[in-house]
Amino acid sequence: MFRHYLLTACKVFLRRKLFTAINLLCIVLTLVILLVVTALLENAFYPTGVEGKSPRMLQVMMIEAHTADGNSTSRTPLGYKAIAQYLKPLKNAERVSAVTIPETVSVYQEGRVSELMMRHADADYWKILAFTVLAGRLPTPDDDAQGRPVAVLNAASAARLFPGIATGAVVGRTVSVGGQPLQIIGVVDNALQLNAYADIWAPISSLPSSNYRSQMTGMFTALLLAHSPADLPRLKREVEQVAATVQLDDPRQWPIVRLWADSKLDLFARMLLQRDGSDGGGATLLAGVAALMLLFMLLPALNLVNLNMGRILERSAEIGVRKAFGATSLQLVGQLVLENVLLCLAGGALGLLCAKGVLLWLEGSGLIPYLHVELDLAVFGYGLLITLVFGLMSGVIPAWKMSRLDPVHALKGVA
């Protein structure tokens, strides 16, 4: 019986090529958008590779200060002193890193000027993130302690600054960053992730001025690595408790200080939704994204219902014959839904291939620098589930309606 349904479905698809093409196009376009968005979101908030330790990572990006009456609020990036004095000693953190927010710098090399994104980071930064070293080495605690004028480049910037020179030969050369000479000690692979994104890195102590050491607010963010994912709630609470002891430069004006340790998703949601409190709003943001995806999926599903209704109406005589020979409504629904599910699975397979092609195009286009994203098994599972939902949503309603036709009316082609 199942084999008969499959053969019938293939004949129906070939007989109604226009309906088949329209249905496939609708499914493929919808799935490509959903899969590409899902893959990009997964890459952004649940990364692997250089930020592979993200399941046990938190970050403190802002220091929030309030007046005593609560009428005024100030949010500014952390200063180095706040990280060194209050966050470095955290008991529930395996490591705490201080790293600057990326800024554009002018790099001079052999008469050329290049604009690169630069970070200054301490030695713990290189222990928390897992960069792939292509040549040379990474900065050490001794480099930071001694304030050595050294730097690390990513592969793209090394090729840009030293065209035609092998990656290994870049190590040991010198570049001028804003007039400060820095010796290249290492080259790492390109990385897009939020905390790893930069073109060039140097130790914090290589900053031209040491004023950063006395600043409670400034241009830093703190990366916190817990011993295990289970320690994250305790680490969050410890950060909130430590915030009560923080004193800003003007404690009379800003007597109330708050710090929030967030995952990447919670941090993005907190900034987008302007949330306060321990809950950054990541779950709320995900629920909103999921609702938008379901709504986006529902609209083409309704169009497919109408298309399938028209396609099935043309088969009223066939349905009437089958009912006249004793076919039950359940059997007819099963056949019609199976046809639609098969069509959706075919569209799902095409959608996965097209989504992979779109991601490859995005990687090569340079629209998103250093993008590298894969359609992994989880994303494939999402795609398969979505296609099945499409098949059920757009097939059950018209199939059930047609299965309830009176055989005499069906044979006359009257719905």
C-alpha positions as CSV (number, residue, x, y, z in Angstrom):
1,M,0.0,0.0,0.0
2,F,2.8,2.4,0.9
3,R,4.6,1.7,-2.3
4,H,1.3,2.4,-4.2
5,Y,1.0,5.7,-2.4
6,L,4.5,6.6,-3.4
7,L,4.0,5.8,-7.1
8,T,0.7,7.7,-7.1
9,A,2.4,10.8,-5.5
10,C,5.2,10.8,-8.1
11,K,2.6,10.7,-10.9
12,V,0.6,13.5,-9.4
13,F,3.7,15.7,-9.0
14,L,4.7,15.1,-12.6
15,R,1.2,15.6,-13.9
16,R,0.8,19.0,-12.1
17,K,4.2,20.5,-12.7
18,L,3.1,24.1,-12.1
19,F,1.6,23.3,-8.7
20,T,4.7,21.2,-7.8
21,A,7.1,24.0,-8.8
22,I,5.2,26.7,-6.9
23,N,5.0,24.5,-3.8
24,L,8.7,23.7,-3.9
25,L,9.6,27.3,-4.4
26,C,7.6,28.4,-1.5
27,I,9.1,25.7,0.8
28,V,12.7,26.3,-0.4
29,L,12.6,30.1,0.1
30,T,11.1,29.8,3.5
31,L,13.5,27.1,4.7
32,V,16.6,28.9,3.3
33,I,15.7,32.0,5.3
34,L,15.0,30.0,8.4
35,L,18.0,27.8,8.2
36,V,20.4,30.6,7.4
37,V,19.1,32.7,10.3
38,T,19.3,29.7,12.6
39,A,22.8,28.9,11.6
40,L,23.9,32.6,12.1
41,L,22.2,32.8,15.5
42,E,23.8,29.5,16.6
43,N,27.2,30.8,15.5
44,A,26.7,34.1,17.3
45,F,25.4,32.8,20.7
46,Y,26.5,29.2,20.9
47,P,29.8,29.2,19.1
48,T,32.4,26.5,18.8
49,G,36.1,26.9,17.8
50,V,37.8,29.9,19.3
51,E,34.9,30.4,21.8
52,G,34.4,26.7,22.4
53,K,34.4,27.3,26.2
54,S,31.3,29.5,25.9
55,P,29.1,27.1,27.9
56,R,31.1,28.1,31.0
57,M,31.9,31.7,30.0
58,L,30.3,34.9,31.3
59,Q,31.2,38.5,30.7
60,V,30.7,41.8,32.4
61,M,30.6,44.6,29.9
62,M,28.9,47.5,31.7
63,I,29.1,49.1,35.1
64,E,25.7,50.5,36.1
65,A,25.5,53.3,38.6
66,H,22.5,54.9,40.3
67,T,21.9,58.1,42.3
68,A,20.6,57.6,45.8
69,D,17.1,58.7,44.8
70,G,17.1,56.4,41.8
71,N,16.2,59.1,39.3
72,S,19.5,59.0,37.4
73,T,21.3,56.0,35.9
74,S,24.7,55.8,34.2
75,R,25.9,52.8,32.1
76,T,29.5,52.8,31.0
77,P,32.1,50.2,30.0
78,L,34.3,48.9,32.7
79,G,37.7,50.4,33.6
80,Y,40.8,48.2,34.2
81,K,40.8,49.1,37.9
82,A,37.3,47.7,38.4
83,I,38.3,44.4,36.8
84,A,41.6,44.1,38.6
85,Q,40.3,45.1,42.1
86,Y,36.8,43.5,42.1
87,L,36.6,40.8,39.5
88,K,40.0,39.2,39.3
89,P,39.7,37.9,42.9
90,L,36.4,36.1,42.3
91,K,36.4,32.7,44.0
92,N,34.0,30.9,41.5
93,A,36.0,32.0,38.5
94,E,38.9,29.9,37.1
95,R,40.2,32.9,35.1
96,V,39.2,36.5,34.6
97,S,40.4,38.4,31.7
98,A,40.5,42.2,31.0
99,V,40.2,43.1,27.3
100,T,39.5,46.3,25.5
101,I,36.5,46.9,23.2
102,P,37.8,46.8,19.6
103,E,38.8,50.2,18.2
104,T,40.0,51.3,14.8
105,V,43.7,52.1,14.5
106,S,46.0,53.2,11.7
107,V,48.8,50.7,11.0
108,Y,51.8,52.0,9.0
109,Q,53.9,49.5,7.1
110,E,56.3,50.2,4.3
111,G,54.6,53.5,3.3
112,R,51.1,52.0,3.4
113,V,48.4,52.9,5.9
114,S,45.8,50.2,6.8
115,E,42.8,50.6,9.1
116,L,42.6,47.6,11.5
117,M,40.5,46.7,14.5
118,M,42.7,46.4,17.6
119,R,42.3,45.0,21.1
120,H,44.5,45.2,24.1
121,A,44.2,42.0,26.3
122,D,45.9,40.5,29.3
123,A,47.5,37.0,29.3
124,D,44.3,35.3,30.7
125,Y,42.5,36.3,27.5
126,W,44.6,33.8,25.5
127,K,43.8,31.1,28.0
128,I,40.1,31.6,28.0
129,L,39.8,31.8,24.2
130,A,41.2,29.0,22.0
131,F,42.8,30.7,19.0
132,T,44.4,28.6,16.4
133,V,48.1,29.7,16.2
134,L,49.4,29.6,12.6
135,A,52.9,30.9,13.3
136,G,54.9,32.1,16.3
137,R,53.4,32.3,19.8
138,L,50.8,34.0,21.9
139,P,51.5,36.7,24.5
140,T,52.5,35.4,28.0
141,P,52.1,36.9,31.5
142,D,55.7,38.0,31.3
143,D,55.0,40.0,28.1
144,D,52.2,41.8,30.0
145,A,54.2,42.3,33.2
146,Q,57.1,43.7,31.3
147,G,55.0,45.9,29.0
148,R,56.7,44.5,25.9
149,P,55.7,46.2,22.6
150,V,54.6,43.0,20.9
151,A,51.5,42.1,18.9
152,V,49.5,39.3,17.3
153,L,47.9,39.5,13.9
154,N,45.2,37.4,12.4
155,A,45.9,35.7,9.0
156,A,43.9,38.2,6.9
157,S,45.7,41.2,8.4
158,A,49.1,39.5,8.1
159,A,48.5,38.9,4.4
160,R,47.2,42.5,4.0
161,L,50.2,44.1,5.7
162,F,52.8,41.8,4.3
163,P,51.6,40.8,0.8
164,G,53.5,37.9,-0.8
165,I,55.2,36.9,2.4
166,A,54.7,33.5,4.0
167,T,52.8,33.5,7.3
168,G,55.8,32.2,9.2
169,A,58.0,34.9,7.9
170,V,55.7,37.6,9.3
171,V,56.8,36.7,12.8
172,G,59.6,39.0,14.0
173,R,58.7,41.9,11.7
174,T,57.6,45.3,13.1
175,V,54.6,47.4,12.4
176,S,53.8,50.9,13.6
177,V,50.4,51.3,15.3
178,G,49.5,54.9,15.8
179,G,53.2,55.8,15.8
180,Q,54.1,53.0,18.3
181,P,56.3,50.2,16.9
182,L,55.1,46.7,17.8
183,Q,56.9,43.5,17.0
184,I,54.8,40.7,15.6
185,I,55.2,37.5,17.7
186,G,52.4,35.4,16.4
187,V,49.7,34.9,13.7
188,V,46.3,33.4,14.5
189,D,43.5,32.2,12.3
190,N,40.7,34.6,11.5
191,A,37.8,34.6,14.0
192,L,34.4,36.3,13.9
193,Q,33.0,35.6,17.4
194,L,32.2,38.7,19.5
195,N,34.9,38.4,22.1
196,A,37.5,37.2,19.6
197,Y,36.9,39.7,16.8
198,A,39.9,41.8,16.0
199,D,42.7,42.2,13.5
200,I,45.5,42.9,15.8
201,W,46.1,42.4,19.6
202,A,48.7,43.7,22.0
203,P,49.2,43.4,25.8
204,I,47.3,45.9,27.9
205,S,50.6,47.1,29.4
206,S,51.8,48.2,26.0
207,L,49.2,51.0,26.0
208,P,51.0,54.4,25.5
209,S,49.7,55.7,28.9
210,S,49.3,53.9,32.2
211,N,46.3,56.0,33.3
212,Y,44.0,53.0,32.6
213,R,45.3,51.4,35.8
214,S,43.5,54.0,38.0
215,Q,40.2,54.1,36.0
216,M,37.0,52.5,37.3
217,T,35.2,53.1,34.0
218,G,36.7,53.1,30.6
219,M,37.0,50.9,27.6
220,F,37.3,47.3,29.0
221,T,35.1,44.3,29.2
222,A,35.7,41.3,31.6
223,L,35.6,37.7,30.4
224,L,34.9,35.2,33.2
225,L,35.6,31.5,32.9
226,A,33.9,29.3,35.4
227,H,35.3,26.0,36.5
228,S,32.3,24.2,35.0
229,P,28.8,25.2,33.6
230,A,27.3,24.2,37.0
231,D,29.3,27.1,38.6
232,L,27.7,29.8,36.4
233,P,24.8,30.6,38.8
234,R,27.2,30.9,41.7
235,L,29.5,33.1,39.7
236,K,26.7,35.3,38.7
237,R,25.6,35.8,42.3
238,E,29.2,36.5,43.4
239,V,29.5,39.2,40.8
240,E,26.2,40.8,42.1
241,Q,27.5,40.6,45.7
242,V,30.8,42.2,44.8
243,A,29.0,45.1,43.0
244,A,27.7,46.2,46.4
245,T,31.3,46.8,47.5
246,V,32.4,48.8,44.4
247,Q,33.1,52.5,45.0
248,L,33.3,54.8,41.9
249,D,35.4,57.9,41.7
250,D,32.4,59.9,42.8
251,P,30.6,57.7,45.4
252,R,28.5,60.6,46.6
253,Q,26.9,61.1,43.2
254,W,26.7,57.4,42.4
255,P,26.4,55.5,45.6
256,I,24.6,52.5,44.1
257,V,26.6,50.3,41.7
258,R,25.5,47.1,39.9
259,L,27.3,44.6,37.8
260,W,25.8,41.8,35.8
261,A,27.6,38.7,34.6
262,D,25.9,37.5,31.4
263,S,26.2,34.9,28.7
264,K,26.5,36.2,25.2
265,L,22.8,35.8,24.6
266,D,21.8,37.4,27.9
267,L,24.2,40.3,27.2
268,F,22.7,41.0,23.8
269,A,19.2,40.7,25.2
270,R,20.0,43.0,28.1
271,M,21.3,45.7,25.8
272,L,18.5,45.3,23.3
273,L,15.6,45.1,25.8
274,Q,17.2,47.5,28.4
275,R,16.8,44.9,31.1
276,D,17.8,45.2,34.8
277,G,18.3,42.5,37.3
278,S,19.9,39.0,37.3
279,D,17.9,37.9,34.3
280,G,19.3,39.4,31.2
281,G,16.3,38.4,29.1
282,G,18.0,35.8,26.9
283,A,15.1,33.3,27.3
284,T,12.6,36.1,26.5
285,L,14.5,37.1,23.4
286,L,14.7,33.4,22.2
287,A,11.0,33.0,22.8
288,G,10.4,36.1,20.7
289,V,12.6,34.9,17.9
290,A,10.9,31.5,18.0
291,A,7.5,33.2,17.8
292,L,8.6,35.2,14.8
293,M,9.9,32.1,13.1
294,L,6.7,30.3,13.7
295,L,4.7,33.3,12.3
296,F,7.0,33.5,9.3
297,M,6.5,29.7,8.7
298,L,2.7,30.0,9.2
299,L,2.2,32.5,6.4
300,P,3.6,30.4,3.5
301,A,1.9,27.4,5.1
302,L,-1.5,29.1,4.7
303,N,-0.6,29.8,1.1
304,L,0.3,26.1,0.6
305,V,-3.1,25.2,2.1
306,N,-4.8,27.2,-0.6
307,L,-2.5,25.8,-3.3
308,N,-3.1,22.2,-2.1
309,M,-6.8,22.8,-1.9
310,G,-6.8,23.8,-5.6
311,R,-4.6,20.8,-6.5
312,I,-6.8,18.4,-4.6
313,L,-10.0,19.8,-6.0
314,E,-8.9,18.8,-9.4
315,R,-8.7,15.2,-8.2
316,S,-12.3,15.1,-6.9
317,A,-13.2,12.5,-9.5
318,E,-10.3,10.3,-8.4
319,I,-11.4,10.7,-4.8
320,G,-15.0,9.9,-5.7
321,V,-13.9,6.6,-7.4
322,R,-11.8,5.6,-4.4
323,K,-14.6,6.3,-2.0
324,A,-17.1,4.4,-4.2
325,F,-14.8,1.4,-4.0
326,G,-14.7,1.6,-0.2
327,A,-11.7,3.8,0.6
328,T,-12.2,5.3,4.1
329,S,-11.7,9.0,4.9
330,L,-8.6,8.0,7.0
331,Q,-7.0,6.2,4.1
332,L,-7.6,9.2,1.8
333,V,-6.3,11.7,4.3
334,G,-3.2,9.4,4.8
335,Q,-2.5,9.3,1.1
336,L,-3.0,13.1,0.5
337,V,-0.9,14.0,3.6
338,L,1.8,11.6,2.6
339,E,2.0,13.3,-0.9
340,N,2.3,16.7,0.8
341,V,4.9,15.5,3.3
342,L,7.0,14.0,0.5
343,L,6.8,17.3,-1.4
344,C,7.9,19.1,1.7
345,L,10.8,16.7,2.3
346,A,11.9,17.2,-1.2
347,G,11.7,21.0,-0.7
348,G,13.5,20.5,2.6
349,A,16.4,18.7,0.9
350,L,16.6,21.5,-1.7
351,G,16.3,24.1,1.0
352,L,19.3,22.6,2.9
353,L,21.4,22.6,-0.2
354,C,20.4,26.2,-1.1
355,A,21.0,27.3,2.5
356,K,24.5,25.8,2.4
357,G,25.1,27.6,-0.9
358,V,23.9,30.9,0.7
359,L,26.3,30.5,3.7
360,L,29.2,29.7,1.4
361,W,28.4,32.8,-0.6
362,L,28.2,34.9,2.6
363,E,31.6,33.5,3.7
364,G,33.2,34.4,0.4
365,S,31.5,37.8,-0.1
366,G,33.1,39.5,2.8
367,L,29.8,41.1,3.9
368,I,30.4,39.5,7.4
369,P,34.2,39.6,8.0
370,Y,35.8,36.3,8.9
371,L,32.4,34.4,8.8
372,H,32.7,30.7,9.0
373,V,29.5,28.8,9.8
374,E,28.4,25.3,9.2
375,L,25.0,23.6,8.8
376,D,25.6,21.1,11.5
377,L,23.3,18.1,12.5
378,A,21.3,20.3,14.9
379,V,20.5,22.7,12.1
380,F,19.7,19.8,9.8
381,G,17.3,18.5,12.4
382,Y,15.6,21.9,12.6
383,G,15.2,21.9,8.9
384,L,13.8,18.4,8.8
385,L,11.3,19.2,11.7
386,I,10.2,22.4,9.9
387,T,9.6,20.5,6.6
388,L,7.5,17.9,8.5
389,V,5.5,20.7,10.2
390,F,5.0,22.3,6.8
391,G,3.7,19.0,5.4
392,L,1.2,18.5,8.2
393,M,0.0,22.2,8.4
394,S,-0.5,22.5,4.7
395,G,-1.8,19.1,4.0
396,V,-4.2,18.0,6.7
397,I,-6.8,20.6,6.3
398,P,-7.5,20.3,2.5
399,A,-7.0,16.5,2.7
400,W,-9.6,16.1,5.5
401,K,-12.1,18.4,3.7
402,M,-11.8,16.4,0.4
403,S,-12.0,13.1,2.2
404,R,-15.4,14.1,3.5
405,L,-16.9,14.7,0.0
406,D,-20.0,12.7,-1.0
407,P,-18.9,10.1,-3.6
408,V,-21.7,11.2,-6.0
409,H,-20.7,14.8,-5.9
410,A,-17.0,14.0,-6.1
411,L,-17.6,11.9,-9.2
412,K,-19.4,14.9,-10.8
413,G,-16.5,17.1,-9.8
414,V,-18.6,19.2,-7.4
415,A,-17.0,20.0,-4.0
